[in-house]
């Protein structure tokens, strides 16, 4: 049975990112979460919504090399 409320570790596994990335998204407000005691909790629906609506990162023009 899928859990509706996830820990940061579980959210990171679902999103296939590091826990640091999840904490950064929560800290920036991009991913809503609630702190219960000392542990952050995230709703599975909020994670799915973020993944659906997130814009992909844009490449840094200084790092893009062009072959001619």
Residue pairs with C-beta under 8 A, 6 or more apart in sequence:
2 44
3 10
3 44
4 43
4 44
4 45
5 41
5 42
5 43
5 44
6 14
6 41
6 42
6 43
6 44
6 47
7 39
7 40
7 41
7 42
8 19
8 22
8 23
8 26
8 33
8 39
8 40
8 42
9 19
11 22
11 31
11 42
11 47
12 18
12 19
12 21
12 22
14 44
14 47
15 21
15 22
15 47
15 51
22 31
22 42
23 40
25 31
25 50
26 32
26 33
26 40
26 42
30 50
30 54
31 42
31 46
31 47
31 50
32 42
32 43
32 46
33 40
33 41
33 42
33 46
34 40
34 41
35 41
